[in-house]
Amino acid sequence: MKVTLESTDKVVTLDGVPARVWQGHTERGVPCHAFIALVGVDREADHAEFERDLVERATPRAELQAYPARMVFP
């Protein structure tokens, strides 16, 4: 499965760990979201470029403002 994600300005705490909410869609267009606590960059990659891109944040879709716990898969 391939998923395209964009960072949002929403941060939640899951099991005591802060995680940013990312929103996006699968390659077949199914809307989805991810809770991401950590992102790594390859040592040879352009870290400055990555950090500039990481600052860009979208407003979360309405359905991500409050989400039921059943939507979180371990």
TORLOLUM-30084 format. One line per 3 residues: number of its first residue (from 1); for each residue x, y, z of C-alpha. Coordinates in steps of 0.25 Angstrom, whole numbers. Layout:
! residues N
NUM	X Y Z; ... $
! end
This chain:
! residues 74
1	0 0 0; 5 14 -3; 0 26 5 $
4	2 41 2; 2 49 15; 4 64 19 $
7	7 69 33; -4 76 41; -3 86 52 $
10	-10 76 62; -2 68 72; -8 58 81 $
13	-3 49 92; -3 34 90; 1 25 101 $
16	8 37 107; 16 40 95; 13 53 87 $
19	10 50 72; 7 59 61; -6 56 53 $
22	-3 55 38; -14 54 28; -15 48 14 $
25	-20 37 5; -16 24 -1; -12 22 -15 $
28	-27 18 -18; -32 31 -12; -37 26 2 $
31	-35 37 12; -26 33 24; -18 39 35 $
34	-5 35 43; 0 39 57; 15 41 55 $
37	24 43 67; 37 42 60; 43 44 46 $
40	57 41 42; 65 46 30; 76 38 24 $
43	90 43 28; 93 47 13; 80 54 11 $
46	79 69 11; 74 72 25; 72 87 23 $
49	63 84 12; 55 74 20; 54 83 32 $
52	49 94 23; 38 85 18; 35 80 31 $
55	30 94 36; 19 94 26; 6 89 32 $
58	-8 88 27; -21 90 35; -26 77 39 $
61	-39 72 32; -51 74 40; -53 59 44 $
64	-39 60 50; -42 70 60; -48 59 69 $
67	-46 45 66; -52 32 73; -42 23 79 $
70	-46 12 71; -40 19 59; -26 17 65 $
73	-20 4 61; -8 -2 69 $
! end
